[in-house]
């Protein structure tokens, strides 16, 4: 029988574990190193770091009450977004905590040298001895380590309060001059990122949530009490350090609190604070081992790490193998990694992981999962989470090359581990993203159902420009015939309008129809037939774009059907960028890259559960019904897509096909190259239909412009459909909808 973890941690124990994971090197060692970066403004760096930690703390408190299980950060991200992001987050959270624990143990040396004479080389062995001792404590049991944590944290907090109260009476304002912000805003941001790891323990209690009694109450209370308390303690402690010791002294010190205590309490203060520092740093390392060892445990339960790591000792009811793995990594870091790099890398990893935490909460909230029922709800959603994500990106960008490279390396390591080990052992998908995908499909089907249910005639505009040449006449006739096929089953009218743009200096009333224009109208009337009425008009204008926009609004046009002409950058309609029309004209557009419109036997529709699918259905079914053709609906997924994702996409396409009167089929492609796969799928088709949107620099860089590439690579007539719809969803939901498809 699989053994569970005992719930024996109350509110006070959870608070002390959280504070114990914070209160250590962040206040006893880092202020000196951070002061070198920010100067006296290091005081604000601690306060700002606490503010930027709050979004993740609130997010994690909510998710912990919904899923009070061991694993914390890893568990939430894995359940929200799937095993690949979960693997990256689990390894990142494990690394950041172990790095911080190693940094705490190495930092003991600076304080031990103040009252114990030891050879410098022996400090590593002392740190290793402490590390091994704490690993043994954690192997024995959570209750023992929790009690030890409570005692140590209580002593350290009392000592810090005494330090603050007494030290405030010795503040020398001259130490804040010259120039509180001497290192500028960049220095402040860099220092904020550097000390960010000081708050890492605020959410660590969530990683032992499975061992917390009454988790719905104790977890959020312990997290919020811990972070607020430590923001106050850190800010006032650093204020005292900077206020009683000249800034140039602490900039080079690895024991700034001992220097400050010695400045107003003498040798007794130095020794006393050094003793407290030893306790605090030991407490931090203990809390780090306690919580970080639960990440391998949780990953093992999900088959993303070896099964041995999830085994719980029958005697002590602790995850022995997981704790031992954490201890081995801890020892390695103490021996081989310099202390400054430990601090920087720990902060970079933690910033990255906290950004993932905020994204996970957004995914859960937007998914509207029935079984996601947190007892605590984070306030300020989603702006608080977006603030946390943006702030994290800013901080990590200021930490320097090595921490950034470490964060990137961590992502690659997690991805490689998942590809090599985890992918074959797990087929699940993130529950939140899966729910978002299903919700997106339902909304897309609802839009399609509403659109297809409308039985009113369609008003269509076919805008033309200039006096047509003989070759252009044929293209225009094909365009009009295409429009007739689209609206034939629904009925309606096509307005063919030639927009003649003239210079500002020319009076619009002076322009008249040319004989060629009249001849084109007569010829087309004879060739097109009369089953779908076609009306002709000419508009002389100084601004074609504005005239088309006004025409669509005045005549209540439903669909604008126009030729798509390639240009140097994007595409043009009547000499203007098509993006302008999509952004400013209140009507649906179908842009046609015409490579011939004769007999049509098959249409290929690229459907992606997006906002343009209803218009694609109207266009495809109209053409297919008129031409006696068939329709193939196709969607593309990554090669790693699960069977559940494939089945979900296939079910969506089959639902779309039910709205068509023409014969239809569905295809779901797993592919690493969407363009090549779609091009191959279009070999048997005569027309390809795909949704399109206005170009945006960031969007195109991140996702690429599939429609543009498809137009270039497919040697068939391509119709690009764009629906004009007022925003019916939130910005967050729109981004998530795009990410899950």
C-alpha positions as CSV (number, residue, x, y, z in Angstrom):
1,X,0.0,0.0,0.0
2,X,1.3,3.5,-0.9
3,X,2.1,5.5,2.2
4,X,0.9,9.0,2.6
5,X,2.4,12.0,4.5
6,X,1.2,12.8,8.0
7,X,-0.8,16.1,8.4
8,X,0.9,17.4,11.6
9,X,1.9,21.0,10.7
10,X,-0.3,23.7,12.3
11,X,-0.5,27.5,11.5
12,X,2.4,28.5,13.7
13,X,4.6,25.7,12.3
14,X,3.7,26.7,8.7
15,X,4.5,30.3,9.4
16,X,7.9,29.4,10.9
17,X,8.7,27.1,8.0
18,X,7.9,29.9,5.6
19,X,9.9,32.5,7.5
20,X,12.7,30.1,8.2
21,X,13.1,29.6,4.5
22,X,13.5,33.3,4.1
23,X,15.2,34.6,7.1
24,X,18.9,33.8,6.7
25,X,21.4,34.8,4.0
26,X,19.0,37.3,2.6
27,X,19.4,39.6,5.6
28,X,22.7,38.4,7.2
29,X,24.8,38.3,4.0
30,X,23.2,39.9,1.0
31,X,22.7,43.5,2.3
32,X,26.5,44.2,1.9
33,X,26.7,42.7,-1.6
34,X,23.5,44.5,-2.7
35,X,24.6,47.8,-1.2
36,X,27.6,47.7,-3.6
37,X,25.0,47.6,-6.5
38,X,22.4,50.1,-5.3
39,X,24.1,52.2,-2.6
40,X,21.8,53.4,0.2
41,X,18.8,52.7,-2.0
42,X,19.3,49.0,-1.2
43,X,16.7,49.7,1.5
44,X,14.1,50.2,-1.2
45,X,15.4,47.2,-3.1
46,X,14.2,44.9,-0.3
47,X,10.8,46.6,-0.2
48,X,10.4,46.5,-4.0
49,X,11.4,42.8,-4.1
50,X,8.7,42.0,-1.5
51,X,6.1,43.9,-3.5
52,X,7.1,41.9,-6.7
53,X,6.9,38.6,-4.7
54,X,3.3,39.3,-3.6
55,X,1.6,38.4,-6.8
56,X,3.1,34.9,-6.8
57,X,2.5,34.6,-3.1
58,X,-1.2,35.3,-3.6
59,X,-1.4,33.1,-6.6
60,X,0.2,30.2,-4.8
61,X,-2.0,30.7,-1.7
62,X,-5.1,30.3,-3.9
63,X,-3.8,27.2,-5.8
64,X,-2.5,25.6,-2.6
65,X,-6.0,25.7,-1.1
66,X,-7.4,24.1,-4.2
67,X,-4.7,21.4,-4.4
68,X,-3.3,20.8,-0.9
69,X,-0.8,18.2,-2.0
70,X,3.0,17.8,-1.8
71,X,4.8,19.4,-4.7
72,X,3.8,23.1,-4.6
73,X,5.0,25.0,-7.6
74,X,5.6,22.0,-9.7
75,X,2.2,20.6,-9.0
76,X,0.3,23.7,-9.8
77,X,2.1,24.4,-13.1
78,X,1.9,20.8,-14.1
79,X,-1.8,20.6,-13.5
80,X,-2.4,23.9,-15.2
81,X,-0.2,23.7,-18.3
82,X,0.9,20.1,-18.6
83,X,4.0,18.0,-17.9
84,X,6.5,19.9,-20.0
85,X,6.1,23.2,-18.2
86,X,5.6,21.3,-15.0
87,X,9.0,19.6,-15.4
88,X,10.7,22.9,-16.1
89,X,9.1,24.5,-13.1
90,X,9.7,21.5,-10.8
91,X,13.4,21.4,-11.7
92,X,13.7,25.2,-11.4
93,X,12.0,25.3,-8.0
94,X,14.2,22.5,-6.7
95,X,17.3,24.1,-8.0
96,X,16.5,27.6,-6.6
97,X,15.8,26.2,-3.1
98,X,18.9,24.0,-3.1
99,X,21.1,26.9,-4.4
100,X,19.7,29.1,-1.7
101,X,20.3,26.5,1.0
102,X,23.9,26.0,-0.2
103,X,24.4,29.8,-0.2
104,X,23.1,29.9,3.4
105,X,25.5,27.2,4.6
106,X,28.5,28.7,2.8
107,X,27.5,32.1,4.3
108,X,28.0,30.7,7.8
109,X,31.8,31.0,7.3
110,X,31.8,34.8,7.4
111,X,30.1,34.8,10.8
112,X,32.0,31.9,12.3
113,X,35.3,33.6,11.6
114,X,34.1,36.5,13.9
115,X,34.2,34.5,17.1
116,X,35.9,31.2,16.2
117,X,39.4,30.9,15.0
118,X,39.4,28.4,12.1
119,X,41.6,27.8,9.1
120,X,40.0,29.3,6.1
121,X,40.1,26.0,4.2
122,X,38.0,24.3,7.0
123,X,35.0,26.4,6.4
124,X,33.9,24.2,3.5
125,X,34.0,21.2,5.8
126,X,32.0,22.9,8.4
127,X,29.4,23.8,5.8
128,X,29.4,20.2,4.6
129,X,29.0,18.9,8.2
130,X,26.0,21.2,8.7
131,X,24.5,20.1,5.4
132,X,24.8,16.4,6.3
133,X,23.3,17.0,9.7
134,X,20.3,18.8,8.4
135,X,19.7,16.1,5.8
136,X,19.6,13.6,8.6
137,X,17.1,15.7,10.6
138,X,14.8,15.8,7.6
139,X,15.2,12.1,7.1
140,X,14.0,11.5,10.6
141,X,10.7,13.3,10.2
142,X,8.8,16.5,9.4
143,X,7.5,16.8,13.0
144,X,11.1,16.9,14.4
145,X,12.3,19.4,11.7
146,X,9.1,21.5,12.1
147,X,9.7,21.8,15.9
148,X,13.3,22.7,15.4
149,X,12.2,25.3,12.8
150,X,9.8,26.9,15.2
151,X,12.4,27.3,17.9
152,X,15.1,28.7,15.7
153,X,12.8,31.2,13.9
154,X,11.4,32.5,17.2
155,X,14.8,33.2,18.5
156,X,16.0,34.9,15.3
157,X,12.9,37.1,15.0
158,X,13.3,38.3,18.6
159,X,16.9,39.1,18.0
160,X,16.1,41.0,14.8
161,X,13.3,43.0,16.6
162,X,15.8,43.9,19.3
163,X,18.4,44.9,16.6
164,X,15.9,47.2,14.9
165,X,14.5,48.8,18.0
166,X,17.9,49.6,19.5
167,X,19.5,50.4,16.2
168,X,17.0,53.0,15.2
169,X,18.3,55.2,18.0
170,X,21.8,55.2,16.5
171,X,20.9,56.2,12.9
172,X,23.4,58.7,11.4
173,X,21.7,60.5,8.5
174,X,25.0,61.3,7.0
175,X,25.2,57.6,6.0
176,X,22.4,58.2,3.5
177,X,24.4,60.9,1.7
178,X,25.7,61.9,-0.8
179,X,22.9,60.7,-3.0
180,X,20.5,58.1,-1.8
181,X,20.0,57.0,-5.4
182,X,23.7,57.4,-6.3
183,X,23.7,54.2,-8.4
184,X,20.5,55.2,-10.3
185,X,17.3,53.3,-11.1
186,X,19.3,50.6,-12.9
187,X,21.3,49.9,-9.8
188,X,18.1,49.7,-7.8
189,X,16.5,47.2,-10.2
190,X,19.6,45.1,-10.3
191,X,19.8,45.0,-6.5
192,X,16.1,44.2,-6.3
193,X,16.7,41.2,-8.6
194,X,19.8,40.2,-6.5
195,X,17.9,40.2,-3.2
196,X,14.7,38.6,-4.7
197,X,15.8,35.2,-3.4
198,X,15.5,36.6,0.1
199,X,11.7,36.1,-0.2
200,X,11.8,32.7,-1.8
201,X,10.6,30.9,1.3
202,X,7.3,32.8,1.4
203,X,5.6,30.2,-0.7
204,X,7.6,27.2,0.3
205,X,5.0,26.0,2.7
206,X,2.8,25.1,-0.3
207,X,5.3,22.4,-1.3
208,X,4.6,20.6,2.0
209,X,0.8,21.3,1.8
210,X,0.1,17.6,2.0
211,X,1.4,17.7,5.6
212,X,-0.5,20.9,6.8
213,X,-3.6,20.5,8.9
214,X,-6.6,22.6,7.9
215,X,-4.8,23.7,4.6
216,X,-7.7,25.9,3.5
217,X,-7.1,28.2,6.4
218,X,-3.5,27.7,7.4
219,X,-1.8,27.9,4.0
220,X,-3.0,31.3,2.8
221,X,-2.7,32.8,6.3
222,X,0.9,31.6,6.7
223,X,1.9,32.8,3.3
224,X,0.4,36.3,3.6
225,X,1.5,36.7,7.3
226,X,5.0,35.6,6.3
227,X,5.5,37.9,3.4
228,X,4.1,41.0,5.1
229,X,6.1,40.4,8.2
230,X,9.4,39.8,6.3
231,X,8.9,42.9,4.2
232,X,8.7,45.0,7.4
233,X,11.6,43.2,9.1
234,X,13.9,43.3,6.0
235,X,13.2,46.9,5.2
236,X,13.8,48.2,8.8
237,X,16.8,45.9,9.3
238,X,18.6,47.1,6.2
239,X,17.6,50.7,7.1
240,X,19.4,50.2,10.4
241,X,22.5,48.6,8.8
242,X,22.8,51.5,6.3
243,X,22.1,54.1,9.0
244,X,24.7,53.0,11.5
245,X,27.6,51.8,9.2
246,X,29.2,53.9,6.4
247,X,28.1,52.7,3.0
248,X,31.7,52.1,1.8
249,X,32.2,49.8,4.7
250,X,29.3,47.4,4.2
251,X,29.8,47.4,0.4
252,X,32.8,45.0,1.0
253,X,31.4,43.1,4.0
254,X,30.0,39.6,4.0
255,X,28.8,40.1,7.6
256,X,27.0,43.5,7.4
257,X,24.7,42.8,10.4
258,X,27.6,42.0,12.7
259,X,29.3,45.2,11.5
260,X,26.1,47.2,12.3
261,X,25.6,45.5,15.7
262,X,29.2,46.1,16.6
263,X,28.8,49.8,15.7
264,X,26.2,50.5,18.4
265,X,26.6,47.5,20.8
266,X,30.3,46.8,20.7
267,X,31.9,43.4,20.7
268,X,29.0,41.8,22.6
269,X,26.7,42.8,19.8
270,X,29.0,41.4,17.1
271,X,29.2,38.0,18.9
272,X,25.5,38.0,19.6
273,X,24.4,38.7,16.1
274,X,26.9,36.2,14.7
275,X,25.4,33.5,16.9
276,X,21.9,34.5,15.7
277,X,23.2,34.4,12.1
278,X,24.4,30.9,12.5
279,X,21.0,29.9,13.8
280,X,19.2,31.7,11.0
281,X,21.3,30.4,8.2
282,X,20.9,26.9,9.6
283,X,17.1,27.5,9.8
284,X,17.1,28.6,6.1
285,X,19.1,25.6,5.0
286,X,16.8,23.3,6.9
287,X,13.6,24.8,5.5
288,X,15.2,24.6,2.0
289,X,15.9,20.9,2.3
290,X,12.5,20.3,3.8
291,X,10.5,21.9,1.0
292,X,12.8,21.4,-2.0
293,X,12.9,17.6,-1.4
294,X,9.2,17.5,-2.1
295,X,9.6,18.6,-5.7
296,X,11.3,15.3,-6.8
297,X,8.7,13.5,-4.7
298,X,5.8,15.1,-6.6
299,X,7.5,14.7,-10.0
300,X,8.1,11.0,-9.3
301,X,4.4,10.5,-8.5
302,X,3.6,11.9,-12.0
303,X,6.2,9.6,-13.7
304,X,8.5,12.6,-14.6
305,X,11.2,11.4,-12.3
306,X,12.3,7.9,-11.1
307,X,9.8,6.1,-9.0
308,X,12.2,5.6,-6.1
309,X,12.0,9.3,-5.3
310,X,8.3,9.0,-4.3
311,X,8.9,6.2,-1.8
312,X,8.0,7.1,1.8
313,X,9.9,5.6,4.7
314,X,7.8,3.1,6.7
315,X,9.4,4.1,9.9
316,X,9.8,7.9,9.7
317,X,7.1,8.5,7.0
318,X,9.5,10.8,5.0
319,X,10.5,10.6,1.3
320,X,14.1,9.2,1.9
321,X,15.3,9.1,-1.7
322,X,14.0,12.5,-2.5
323,X,15.8,14.0,0.5
324,X,19.0,12.2,-0.3
325,X,19.0,13.4,-3.9
326,X,18.5,17.0,-2.6
327,X,21.4,16.5,-0.1
328,X,23.7,15.3,-2.9
329,X,23.0,18.4,-5.0
330,X,23.5,20.5,-1.9
331,X,26.9,19.1,-1.2
332,X,28.0,19.5,-4.8
333,X,27.1,23.2,-4.8
334,X,28.8,23.9,-1.5
335,X,32.1,22.4,-2.9
336,X,32.1,23.7,-6.4
337,X,30.0,26.9,-6.9
338,X,31.2,30.4,-5.6
339,X,28.9,32.1,-3.1
340,X,28.1,35.1,-5.2
341,X,27.1,33.0,-8.2
342,X,24.9,30.9,-5.9
343,X,23.0,34.0,-4.9
344,X,22.6,35.3,-8.4
345,X,21.5,32.0,-9.9
346,X,19.1,31.3,-7.0
347,X,17.4,34.6,-7.6
348,X,17.2,34.1,-11.4
349,X,15.7,30.6,-11.0
350,X,13.2,31.9,-8.4
351,X,12.1,34.9,-10.5
352,X,11.5,32.5,-13.5
353,X,9.5,30.0,-11.3
354,X,7.4,32.8,-9.8
355,X,6.5,34.0,-13.3
356,X,5.3,30.5,-14.1
357,X,3.2,30.5,-10.9
358,X,1.4,33.6,-12.0
359,X,0.8,32.1,-15.5
360,X,-0.6,28.9,-13.9
361,X,-3.1,30.8,-11.8
362,X,-4.3,32.7,-15.0
363,X,-4.7,29.4,-16.7
364,X,-6.8,27.9,-13.9
365,X,-9.0,31.0,-13.6
366,X,-9.6,31.1,-17.4
367,X,-10.2,27.4,-17.6
368,X,-13.3,27.6,-15.4
369,X,-12.6,24.0,-14.3
370,X,-15.5,22.5,-12.2
371,X,-13.2,20.8,-9.8
372,X,-11.0,23.9,-9.2
373,X,-12.5,25.2,-6.0
374,X,-10.0,27.1,-3.9
375,X,-11.0,28.2,-0.4
376,X,-9.0,31.3,-0.8
377,X,-9.2,33.6,-3.9
378,X,-6.3,35.9,-4.8
379,X,-7.5,39.5,-5.1
380,X,-6.8,41.8,-8.0
381,X,-7.0,39.2,-10.8
382,X,-5.6,39.4,-13.5
383,X,-3.7,42.6,-13.1
384,X,-1.8,41.5,-10.0
385,X,-0.5,38.4,-11.8
386,X,0.4,40.4,-14.9
387,X,2.3,42.9,-12.8
388,X,4.2,40.0,-11.2
389,X,5.1,38.5,-14.6
390,X,6.2,41.8,-16.1
391,X,8.2,42.7,-13.0
392,X,9.9,39.4,-13.0
393,X,11.0,39.9,-16.7
394,X,12.4,43.3,-15.8
395,X,14.4,42.0,-12.8
396,X,15.8,39.0,-14.5
397,X,17.0,41.2,-17.4
398,X,19.1,43.3,-14.9
399,X,20.9,40.4,-13.3
400,X,23.6,39.9,-15.9
401,X,24.7,37.4,-18.4
402,X,25.4,34.4,-16.2
403,X,22.0,34.4,-14.4
404,X,20.2,34.9,-17.6
405,X,22.1,32.1,-19.2
406,X,21.4,30.0,-16.2
407,X,17.6,30.6,-16.5
408,X,17.7,29.7,-20.2
409,X,19.8,26.6,-19.4
410,X,17.3,25.6,-16.8
411,X,14.5,25.8,-19.4
412,X,16.5,23.7,-21.8
413,X,17.4,21.2,-19.1
414,X,13.8,20.7,-18.2
415,X,12.7,20.4,-21.8
416,X,15.4,17.8,-22.5
417,X,14.6,15.8,-19.4
418,X,11.0,15.7,-20.4
419,X,11.7,14.7,-23.9
420,X,14.2,12.0,-22.9
421,X,12.5,10.6,-19.7
422,X,9.0,12.0,-19.1
423,X,7.3,12.1,-22.5
424,X,7.1,8.4,-23.0
425,X,5.8,7.9,-19.4
426,X,3.0,10.4,-19.4
427,X,0.2,11.2,-21.9
428,X,-1.8,13.7,-19.8
429,X,-2.3,17.3,-20.6
430,X,-2.6,20.3,-18.3
431,X,-6.2,20.3,-17.1
432,X,-6.5,24.1,-17.2
433,X,-5.2,24.4,-20.8
434,X,-7.3,21.4,-21.9
435,X,-10.4,23.2,-20.4
436,X,-9.5,26.4,-22.1
437,X,-9.2,24.5,-25.4
438,X,-12.5,22.9,-25.0
439,X,-14.1,26.2,-23.9
440,X,-12.6,27.9,-27.0
441,X,-14.0,25.2,-29.2
442,X,-17.5,25.6,-27.7
443,X,-17.4,29.3,-28.2
444,X,-16.3,28.9,-31.8
445,X,-19.1,26.4,-32.4
446,X,-21.6,28.7,-30.8
447,X,-20.5,31.6,-33.1
448,X,-20.7,29.3,-36.1
449,X,-24.1,28.0,-35.1
450,X,-25.4,31.6,-34.8
451,X,-23.9,32.6,-38.1
452,X,-25.3,29.7,-40.0
453,X,-28.7,30.1,-38.4
454,X,-29.1,33.6,-39.9
455,X,-31.3,33.3,-43.0
456,X,-31.2,37.0,-44.1
457,X,-29.8,37.8,-47.6
458,X,-26.1,38.8,-47.8
459,X,-25.1,42.2,-49.0
460,X,-21.7,41.9,-50.7
461,X,-19.3,44.6,-52.0
462,X,-16.8,43.8,-54.7
463,X,-14.6,46.9,-54.9
464,X,-12.7,47.6,-58.1
465,X,-10.1,50.2,-58.9
466,X,-9.1,52.0,-62.1
467,X,-10.2,51.4,-65.6
468,X,-9.8,47.6,-66.2
469,X,-7.6,46.2,-69.0
470,X,-8.8,43.2,-71.0
471,X,-6.9,40.8,-68.7
472,X,-8.2,42.5,-65.6
473,X,-11.8,42.2,-66.9
474,X,-11.5,38.5,-66.8
475,X,-10.1,38.6,-63.2
476,X,-12.9,40.9,-62.2
477,X,-15.5,38.6,-63.7
478,X,-14.0,35.6,-61.9
479,X,-14.1,37.6,-58.6
480,X,-17.8,38.5,-59.2
481,X,-18.7,34.9,-60.1
482,X,-17.0,33.7,-56.9
483,X,-19.1,36.2,-54.9
484,X,-22.3,34.9,-56.6
485,X,-21.4,31.3,-55.6
486,X,-20.7,32.3,-52.0
487,X,-24.1,34.0,-51.5
488,X,-26.3,31.9,-53.9
489,X,-27.9,29.6,-51.3
490,X,-28.6,32.5,-48.9
491,X,-29.6,35.0,-51.5
492,X,-28.7,38.7,-51.5
493,X,-27.1,41.2,-53.8
494,X,-23.6,42.0,-55.1
495,X,-22.6,45.6,-55.4
496,X,-19.7,46.0,-57.8
497,X,-18.2,49.5,-57.2
498,X,-15.3,51.1,-59.1
499,X,-13.5,53.5,-56.8
500,X,-11.7,56.1,-58.8
501,X,-9.2,58.0,-56.8
502,X,-8.3,61.4,-58.1
503,X,-5.8,64.1,-56.8
504,X,-7.0,66.6,-54.2
505,X,-6.7,69.4,-56.8
506,X,-9.3,67.8,-59.1
507,X,-13.0,68.5,-58.5
508,X,-14.9,65.3,-57.8
509,X,-17.9,66.4,-59.8
510,X,-15.7,66.7,-63.0
511,X,-15.1,62.9,-63.2
512,X,-17.4,60.8,-65.4
513,X,-17.7,57.2,-66.5
514,X,-15.4,56.3,-69.4
515,X,-16.7,54.2,-72.4
516,X,-14.5,51.3,-71.2
517,X,-16.3,51.4,-67.8
518,X,-19.7,51.2,-69.5
519,X,-18.5,48.4,-71.8
520,X,-17.3,46.4,-68.8
521,X,-20.6,46.7,-67.1
522,X,-22.5,45.5,-70.2
523,X,-20.1,42.6,-70.9
524,X,-20.2,41.3,-67.3
525,X,-23.9,41.5,-67.1
526,X,-24.2,39.2,-70.2
527,X,-21.6,36.7,-68.9
528,X,-22.7,36.4,-65.2
529,X,-26.3,35.7,-65.6
530,X,-29.2,37.0,-63.5
531,X,-29.8,34.5,-60.6
532,X,-27.8,36.7,-58.2
533,X,-28.4,40.4,-58.9
534,X,-25.3,42.5,-59.6
535,X,-25.5,46.2,-59.3
536,X,-22.8,48.5,-60.6
537,X,-21.7,51.9,-59.4
538,X,-18.7,54.3,-59.5
539,X,-17.4,56.4,-56.7
540,X,-14.9,59.2,-57.4
541,X,-12.9,60.0,-54.3
542,X,-9.8,61.6,-52.9
543,X,-9.3,58.7,-50.5
544,X,-10.3,55.1,-51.5
545,X,-9.9,53.6,-48.1
546,X,-12.2,56.0,-46.4
547,X,-14.8,55.7,-49.2
548,X,-14.9,52.0,-48.9
549,X,-15.3,52.3,-45.2
550,X,-18.2,54.8,-45.6
551,X,-19.8,52.6,-48.3
552,X,-19.8,49.5,-46.1
553,X,-21.4,51.5,-43.2
554,X,-23.9,53.3,-45.4
555,X,-25.2,50.2,-47.3
556,X,-24.8,47.8,-44.4
557,X,-22.5,45.5,-46.3
558,X,-21.9,42.1,-44.8
559,X,-18.9,40.9,-46.8
560,X,-16.3,42.7,-48.8
561,X,-14.8,40.5,-51.5
562,X,-11.5,41.9,-52.9
563,X,-8.4,40.9,-54.8
564,X,-5.4,40.2,-52.6
565,X,-2.3,41.7,-54.3
566,X,1.2,41.0,-52.9
567,X,3.3,44.1,-52.1
568,X,6.9,44.5,-50.7
569,X,5.8,44.2,-47.1
570,X,2.4,42.7,-46.7
571,X,-0.5,42.8,-49.2
572,X,-2.7,45.4,-50.8
573,X,-6.3,45.9,-51.8
574,X,-6.7,48.8,-54.3
575,X,-3.2,50.1,-53.5
576,X,-3.7,50.2,-49.7
577,X,-2.4,47.8,-47.0
578,X,-5.0,45.2,-46.3
579,X,-4.3,45.6,-42.6
580,X,-5.9,49.0,-42.6
581,X,-9.2,47.6,-43.9
582,X,-9.2,44.8,-41.3
583,X,-8.6,47.3,-38.5
584,X,-10.9,50.1,-39.6
585,X,-13.8,48.8,-41.8
586,X,-16.8,47.4,-39.9
587,X,-17.5,44.4,-42.2
588,X,-16.3,40.9,-42.9
589,X,-13.5,40.6,-45.6
590,X,-12.6,37.8,-48.0
591,X,-9.3,38.5,-49.7
592,X,-8.8,36.5,-52.8
593,X,-5.3,35.5,-54.1
594,X,-6.7,34.6,-57.5
595,X,-4.9,31.8,-59.4
596,X,-7.9,30.9,-61.5
597,X,-11.5,30.2,-60.7
598,X,-12.9,27.6,-63.1
599,X,-14.4,24.2,-62.1
600,X,-14.0,23.6,-58.4
601,X,-14.1,20.0,-57.1
602,X,-12.6,20.3,-53.6
603,X,-12.0,23.0,-51.1
604,X,-9.5,22.8,-48.2
605,X,-10.5,24.8,-45.1
606,X,-7.9,25.4,-42.4
607,X,-9.9,25.6,-39.2
608,X,-8.3,26.5,-35.8
609,X,-11.2,27.2,-33.4
610,X,-10.6,30.8,-34.1
611,X,-12.9,33.8,-34.6
612,X,-12.8,33.4,-38.4
613,X,-14.2,29.9,-38.7
614,X,-17.9,30.9,-39.1
615,X,-17.0,33.1,-42.1
616,X,-14.9,30.3,-43.5
617,X,-17.9,27.9,-43.2
618,X,-20.2,30.4,-45.0
619,X,-17.7,30.9,-47.9
620,X,-16.7,27.3,-48.3
621,X,-20.2,25.8,-48.1
622,X,-21.6,28.5,-50.5
623,X,-18.9,27.7,-53.1
624,X,-19.1,23.9,-52.6
625,X,-22.9,23.9,-53.0
626,X,-22.8,26.1,-56.1
627,X,-20.0,24.1,-57.7
628,X,-21.0,20.6,-56.5
629,X,-17.7,20.3,-54.7
630,X,-16.6,18.7,-51.5
631,X,-14.9,20.3,-48.4
632,X,-12.0,19.0,-46.4
633,X,-11.6,20.6,-42.9
634,X,-8.0,20.3,-41.7
635,X,-6.2,21.4,-38.5
636,X,-2.5,21.0,-37.4
637,X,-1.0,20.1,-34.1
638,X,2.5,19.7,-32.8
639,X,4.2,16.3,-33.2
640,X,4.0,15.9,-29.4
641,X,0.3,16.4,-29.3
642,X,-1.5,13.8,-27.2
643,X,-4.2,11.5,-28.5
644,X,-6.6,13.6,-26.3
645,X,-5.7,16.7,-28.2
646,X,-6.0,15.0,-31.6
647,X,-9.5,13.6,-30.6
648,X,-10.5,17.1,-29.4
649,X,-9.6,18.8,-32.6
650,X,-11.2,16.0,-34.7
651,X,-14.4,16.4,-32.7
652,X,-14.4,20.1,-33.4
653,X,-13.9,19.7,-37.1
654,X,-16.6,17.1,-37.3
655,X,-19.0,19.6,-35.5
656,X,-18.1,22.2,-38.1
657,X,-18.8,19.8,-41.0
658,X,-22.3,19.3,-39.6
659,X,-23.1,23.0,-40.5
660,X,-22.3,22.3,-44.2
661,X,-24.8,21.2,-46.8
662,X,-22.0,20.0,-49.1
663,X,-20.1,16.8,-48.7
664,X,-17.2,17.1,-46.2
665,X,-14.4,15.3,-44.4
666,X,-12.0,16.1,-41.6
667,X,-8.2,15.7,-41.2
668,X,-6.0,16.4,-38.1
669,X,-2.3,16.5,-38.9
670,X,0.6,16.1,-36.4
671,X,3.4,18.1,-37.9
672,X,6.5,20.1,-37.1
673,X,6.1,22.1,-40.3
674,X,2.6,23.5,-40.7
675,X,3.3,25.2,-44.0
676,X,4.7,22.1,-45.8
677,X,2.0,19.9,-44.4
678,X,-0.8,22.2,-45.4
679,X,0.8,22.7,-48.8
680,X,0.9,18.9,-49.3
681,X,-2.7,18.6,-48.1
682,X,-3.8,21.2,-50.6
683,X,-2.5,19.2,-53.6
684,X,-5.9,17.7,-54.4
685,X,-7.8,20.9,-53.6
686,X,-8.8,23.7,-56.0
687,X,-9.3,26.4,-53.4
688,X,-7.7,26.9,-49.9
689,X,-9.6,28.9,-47.3
690,X,-7.9,30.2,-44.1
691,X,-8.6,32.9,-41.5
692,X,-6.3,36.0,-41.4
693,X,-5.8,38.9,-39.1
694,X,-4.0,42.3,-39.2
695,X,-0.3,42.1,-38.8
696,X,1.3,42.9,-35.5
697,X,5.0,42.9,-35.0
698,X,5.1,40.9,-31.7
699,X,2.4,38.5,-32.8
700,X,4.2,37.7,-36.1
701,X,7.6,37.3,-34.3
702,X,6.1,34.9,-31.7
703,X,3.6,32.9,-33.8
704,X,4.5,33.7,-37.4
705,X,2.1,34.8,-40.1
706,X,0.7,31.5,-41.4
707,X,-1.8,32.9,-43.9
708,X,0.9,35.0,-45.7
709,X,3.3,32.1,-45.9
710,X,0.5,29.8,-47.1
711,X,-0.5,32.2,-49.9
712,X,3.2,32.3,-51.1
713,X,3.7,28.5,-50.9
714,X,0.4,27.1,-52.2
715,X,-0.1,27.2,-55.9
716,X,-3.9,27.4,-55.7
717,X,-6.4,30.1,-55.3
718,X,-6.4,31.1,-51.7
719,X,-9.2,32.9,-49.8
720,X,-8.3,34.7,-46.6
721,X,-11.3,35.3,-44.3
722,X,-11.4,38.0,-41.7
723,X,-14.4,38.7,-39.5
724,X,-15.1,42.1,-38.0
725,X,-16.3,41.3,-34.5
726,X,-16.3,43.6,-31.5
727,X,-14.0,42.0,-28.8
728,X,-16.2,39.3,-27.1
729,X,-13.5,38.0,-24.7
730,X,-10.8,39.4,-22.4
731,X,-7.3,40.0,-23.6
732,X,-6.0,37.3,-21.3
733,X,-8.5,34.8,-22.7
734,X,-7.6,35.7,-26.3
735,X,-3.9,35.1,-25.6
736,X,-4.6,31.8,-23.9
737,X,-6.9,30.7,-26.7
738,X,-4.1,31.3,-29.2
739,X,-1.5,29.5,-27.1
740,X,-3.5,26.3,-26.7
741,X,-4.1,25.9,-30.5
